[in-house]
Amino acid sequence: MSYDFATENVCPHQVVLETSVIDPISRDVIRFQRTPNGASVTLYINGVEVPPAGLFSVPDLACTSSEPYRITSGKDDLLYVDVGTGPARIVQLLTGTALKAADVAKDLAAKLPEILVVAENRRVVFRARSATNGRSFSFPDPRWTDRTSSLPSTVRMTGGLSRLGIVPGRVVTGKRLFPSWQFTQDPASSIETDRIIQLTSPLPNKLPIAQLSYTTAPANCRRCFGIRIEFDYHVLGGTYETVNGADLLVQELDKFVFTKAGSHWKWPWLGSRLIDRIGGKGIGTNGTVNSMIALDITKAFSTYQNIKAQQAQGFPFQRVSDEEFPRSLQDVSVTQPSDDPTTAIVTATVSTRSLQPVELKRVVGNPNPFSVLSQDPTQVLRFSSDPSFLLRG
């Protein structure tokens, strides 16, 4: 039995990581290559996602003193920390004569769960758990409240800061890496649907790389070129999904019908003129247009039938099953809805060697040939010999 990868899917018209144009003068405007459809936009600068509120760094502080640490009990064994979630607290340091940074960091991590305390390059590093706009945590100078250093705890806290290598009064803050932005109408364009990304301030570096992920309109989509269906691999359950039998027949036939004749780099005979008909449906009477569409479907089926016959004869190891071998195309009809003259509904029945008919129903229009089958643009098309399945979408 022959099979193929399941590649026929309703196109989501999603643009992923498209390199965009940054205004070279102001450096605060990013333009789309295609018109976005909706406000769901993701911005990346230099490969990093930038939320609309802007991107800030994760605040951290690396102690200047390195291991081994010598911390004496009752002398320099306290740390004064303000993590911003309550009053400043006094933390007991691990004591010893030759302490490793990893041991001191592990002890402090258990006592300060609000922040990360790790050992890097033989030094203790204090780091916030997330990016922060502004102040995150600090190490207040105990002498601010005890100017004469008369309290024993003041001496122990200043000594603890000195042992680790922290300047008393140090405040650790997040830095703004990229400015905030908004998705808005392009004031420089007279076209109402033109949109831009407007930054609140210019990008800091001179040669940034901006990328956008968004959904575009079907007519502007480069994945399906307006026909609302794309042929790409589909992964299900961690592996590539395959189709055979009637599902394979329908998928292959749709490739012949919706591929523009002459567009394939290797096989110029593959496809039909159906896409050309979409742009020219306004020329001539409905009867003429309907006849030409029916003729395109019939020619595409004839070419497909010839290819399957060659496969069955020349490649016996790819056995063509009875369910996927097309015998004839029957009951081809083209009708136009009374309320929408820009589309045509094509129905046909494919007779196979299994004597089980496969009924097809397609909407030919710009840019909506599969709207009857699915109202959900993310739904994967599934085909069956059961005609009611086709109408369910």
C-alpha positions in Angstrom: 0.0 0.0 0.0 1.4 3.4 -0.9 1.2 6.3 1.5 2.4 9.9 1.8 3.0 12.4 4.6 -0.1 14.2 5.7 0.6 17.7 4.4 -2.8 19.2 3.7 -3.7 21.7 6.4 -5.9 24.8 6.7 -3.4 27.7 6.6 -3.2 29.8 9.7 -1.7 32.7 7.7 0.9 33.1 10.4 4.1 35.0 9.8 6.9 33.7 12.0 10.1 35.7 12.8 9.9 37.9 9.8 12.8 40.4 9.6 11.2 43.8 9.6 12.3 47.3 8.6 13.4 49.8 11.3 13.2 53.4 10.5 16.9 54.3 9.9 16.6 57.9 11.1 14.3 57.8 14.2 15.0 54.1 15.1 11.7 54.1 16.9 9.4 52.8 14.2 9.2 49.2 12.9 7.2 48.4 9.8 5.5 45.2 8.7 6.2 43.6 5.3 2.6 42.5 5.1 -0.6 43.9 6.5 -1.3 42.2 9.9 -4.7 40.8 10.5 -5.4 41.7 14.2 -3.4 43.1 17.0 -1.8 39.8 18.1 1.9 40.7 17.4 5.1 39.4 19.0 8.2 41.5 18.7 11.8 40.2 18.8 14.9 42.4 18.9 18.3 40.7 18.4 16.6 37.4 18.9 15.0 38.3 22.3 11.2 38.7 22.8 10.3 42.2 23.8 6.9 42.5 25.5 4.8 45.7 25.0 5.9 47.0 28.4 9.5 46.8 27.3 12.3 44.5 28.2 14.4 44.8 31.4 17.4 42.9 32.7 17.4 40.5 35.6 19.1 42.4 38.4 22.1 40.8 39.9 25.1 41.6 42.1 28.4 39.7 42.1 30.4 40.1 45.3 33.8 41.5 44.7 35.6 39.2 47.2 36.3 35.7 46.2 36.7 32.4 48.1 38.0 31.3 50.5 35.9 33.4 52.9 36.9 33.8 56.5 33.8 34.7 58.6 34.1 34.9 62.3 31.2 34.3 64.6 30.2 37.4 66.6 32.5 39.6 64.6 31.5 39.8 60.9 28.8 37.2 60.5 25.6 39.2 59.7 24.1 40.4 56.5 21.6 43.2 56.2 19.3 42.7 53.2 16.1 44.4 51.9 14.4 42.2 49.4 11.5 44.6 48.8 8.7 42.4 50.1 8.8 43.7 53.7 11.1 45.2 56.2 14.8 44.7 55.9 16.1 41.6 57.6 19.3 40.5 59.3 20.6 37.2 58.0 23.1 35.0 59.8 26.1 34.1 57.6 27.9 30.8 57.6 31.0 30.9 59.7 34.4 29.3 59.1 38.0 29.9 58.2 38.1 28.7 54.6 34.6 28.8 53.3 33.8 28.1 49.6 31.5 30.4 47.7 29.2 27.5 46.9 28.7 26.7 50.6 28.0 30.3 51.5 25.6 30.7 48.6 23.7 27.5 49.4 23.3 28.6 53.0 22.1 32.1 52.0 19.7 30.6 49.3 17.9 28.7 52.0 17.5 31.9 54.2 16.6 34.2 51.3 14.1 32.3 49.1 12.9 35.6 47.5 16.1 35.9 45.5 18.6 33.5 43.9 22.0 33.1 45.5 24.5 31.1 43.5 28.3 30.8 43.2 29.9 31.9 40.0 33.7 32.3 39.3 34.4 31.6 43.0 32.2 34.5 44.1 28.8 34.7 45.7 26.2 36.2 43.3 22.8 37.6 44.3 20.2 37.6 41.5 16.5 38.4 41.2 14.1 35.7 40.1 12.8 37.7 37.2 13.4 40.8 35.1 12.6 44.0 37.1 11.9 47.6 36.2 13.8 49.5 38.7 14.7 48.5 42.3 14.8 44.8 43.1 16.7 44.4 46.4 19.4 46.2 48.3 21.9 45.9 51.1 21.2 48.9 53.5 24.1 50.5 55.4 23.4 49.8 59.1 25.2 53.0 60.0 22.3 55.0 58.5 20.3 54.2 61.7 23.3 53.8 64.0 25.6 56.7 63.1 28.1 56.0 65.9 28.3 52.2 65.2 27.7 51.7 68.9 25.6 48.6 68.5 27.4 45.2 68.3 25.1 44.2 65.4 26.1 47.2 63.4 29.8 46.1 63.5 28.8 42.5 62.6 26.7 43.7 59.6 29.3 46.0 58.2 31.9 43.3 58.7 29.7 40.8 56.9 29.3 43.1 53.9 33.0 43.7 53.8 33.9 40.0 53.9 31.6 39.2 50.9 32.7 42.3 49.0 29.5 44.4 49.0 29.5 48.2 49.2 27.1 49.2 52.1 24.0 50.8 50.8 24.2 49.1 47.4 20.9 49.0 45.5 20.4 46.4 42.8 18.1 47.4 40.0 17.0 46.2 36.6 18.1 48.0 33.5 15.9 48.9 30.5 17.3 46.9 27.6 14.6 47.8 25.0 11.8 50.3 25.2 8.1 49.7 25.4 6.0 49.7 22.2 2.5 49.8 20.9 0.8 48.4 17.8 -0.8 51.4 16.1 -1.9 52.9 12.7 0.9 54.2 10.5 0.5 58.0 10.6 2.7 58.3 7.5 0.3 56.3 5.4 -3.0 57.2 3.9 -4.1 53.5 3.9 -6.3 52.9 7.0 -5.2 49.3 7.5 -1.4 50.0 7.5 0.1 49.4 10.9 3.4 49.9 12.6 5.2 49.2 15.8 5.8 52.5 17.6 8.5 52.4 20.2 8.4 54.9 23.1 12.1 55.7 22.6 14.8 54.9 19.9 16.5 51.6 20.0 19.8 51.9 21.9 22.2 50.2 19.4 22.7 51.3 15.8 22.3 48.0 14.0 19.5 46.1 15.8 17.7 43.2 14.1 13.9 43.4 14.6 11.6 40.4 13.8 7.9 40.1 14.0 5.5 37.2 14.4 1.9 37.9 13.5 -1.1 36.7 11.5 -1.8 38.3 8.1 -4.8 38.4 5.9 -5.3 35.4 3.5 -4.7 37.6 0.4 -1.3 38.6 1.8 -0.2 35.2 3.0 2.9 33.8 1.5 2.3 30.3 2.9 -0.9 29.7 0.9 -1.0 32.7 -1.5 -4.6 33.3 -0.7 -6.1 29.8 -1.2 -6.3 29.2 2.5 -4.7 25.8 2.3 -1.0 24.9 2.6 0.8 21.7 2.0 3.4 21.1 4.7 4.4 18.4 7.0 2.1 17.7 10.0 3.4 16.2 13.2 1.1 14.2 15.4 2.1 12.2 18.5 5.8 13.1 18.1 6.1 11.8 14.5 5.2 12.7 11.0 1.6 11.8 10.2 0.9 9.8 7.0 -2.2 9.3 4.9 -3.3 6.4 2.7 -6.4 5.1 0.9 -9.1 7.7 0.3 -7.4 10.3 2.4 -4.3 10.0 0.2 -6.4 10.3 -2.9 -8.1 13.5 -1.8 -4.8 15.1 -0.6 -3.1 14.3 -3.9 -6.0 15.5 -6.0 -6.2 18.8 -4.2 -2.5 19.3 -4.9 -3.3 18.9 -8.6 -6.3 21.2 -8.4 -4.9 24.1 -6.3 -1.3 24.2 -7.6 -1.0 26.8 -10.3 0.0 25.2 -13.6 3.6 25.9 -14.5 4.6 27.0 -11.0 6.4 23.8 -10.0 10.2 24.1 -10.7 10.5 20.5 -11.8 7.1 19.4 -13.1 5.5 22.2 -15.1 2.5 20.0 -16.0 1.5 19.7 -12.3 -1.5 21.8 -11.4 -4.4 23.6 -13.1 -5.6 27.0 -14.1 -8.1 27.2 -11.3 -6.2 30.0 -9.4 -6.2 32.1 -12.6 -9.9 31.6 -12.9 -10.3 33.1 -9.4 -8.9 36.4 -10.6 -10.9 36.4 -13.8 -14.3 35.3 -12.6 -15.8 38.7 -13.3 -15.2 38.3 -17.0 -18.0 36.7 -19.0 -21.2 35.1 -17.9 -21.6 32.8 -14.9 -22.3 29.9 -17.2 -19.0 30.4 -19.0 -17.0 30.8 -15.8 -18.6 27.7 -14.3 -17.9 25.7 -17.4 -14.2 26.7 -17.3 -13.9 25.8 -13.6 -15.5 22.4 -14.3 -13.1 21.9 -17.2 -10.1 22.8 -15.0 -11.2 20.2 -12.4 -11.7 17.6 -15.0 -8.2 18.2 -16.6 -6.5 18.1 -13.2 -8.2 14.8 -12.4 -7.2 13.4 -15.8 -3.6 14.3 -15.1 -3.7 12.8 -11.6 -5.4 9.6 -12.9 -2.6 9.2 -15.4 0.1 9.6 -12.7 -1.5 7.0 -10.5 -1.8 4.6 -13.4 2.0 5.0 -14.0 2.7 4.5 -10.4 0.6 1.3 -10.3 2.4 -0.1 -13.4 6.0 1.1 -12.9 6.4 0.9 -9.2 4.8 -2.4 -8.0 6.5 -2.1 -4.6 4.3 1.0 -4.1 1.1 -0.8 -4.3 -1.8 1.5 -5.2 -4.7 0.4 -3.1 -8.2 0.2 -4.4 -9.4 3.1 -2.2 -6.8 5.5 -3.7 -6.9 4.5 -7.4 -9.1 7.0 -9.3 -11.3 5.3 -11.9 -13.5 8.3 -12.9 -14.8 11.7 -12.0 -18.5 12.0 -11.9 -21.2 14.5 -11.2 -19.0 17.6 -11.5 -21.1 20.7 -10.8 -20.3 24.3 -10.3 -22.8 26.7 -8.7 -22.5 30.2 -7.5 -24.3 31.4 -4.3 -26.9 34.0 -5.0 -25.5 36.3 -2.3 -21.8 36.0 -3.3 -21.0 36.1 -7.0 -17.3 36.1 -6.3 -17.2 32.4 -5.2 -18.2 29.2 -6.8 -19.1 25.9 -5.0 -17.6 22.9 -6.8 -18.9 19.4 -6.0 -17.8 16.1 -7.5 -17.7 12.4 -6.9 -14.6 10.3 -7.4 -15.2 6.7 -8.3 -12.4 4.3 -7.1 -11.6 0.7 -7.7 -13.0 -0.1 -4.3 -16.5 0.9 -5.6 -16.7 3.3 -2.6 -17.4 6.8 -3.9 -15.5 9.8 -2.5 -17.5 13.0 -2.5 -15.7 16.3 -2.6 -17.0 19.8 -1.9 -14.8 22.8 -2.4 -15.4 26.6 -2.5 -13.4 28.4 -5.2 -13.0 32.0 -4.4 -10.5 34.7 -3.5 -9.2 34.0 -0.9 -11.5 31.4 0.5 -11.7 28.0 -1.2 -11.9 26.0 2.0 -14.3 28.2 4.1 -17.1 25.6 3.8 -14.9 22.9 5.3 -13.6 24.8 8.3 -14.4 28.0 10.2 -11.3 27.4 12.4 -8.1 28.5 10.6 -6.0 26.3 12.9 -8.0 23.1 12.3 -6.3 20.4 10.2 -8.4 19.2 7.3 -9.5 15.6 7.4 -11.2 13.8 4.5 -13.2 10.6 4.4 -15.4 8.7 2.0 -18.3 9.7 4.2 -19.8 12.8 2.6 -21.3 14.0 5.8 -17.8 14.3 7.3 -16.9 16.8 4.6 -19.8 19.0 5.5 -18.8 18.9 9.1 -15.4 20.3 8.3 
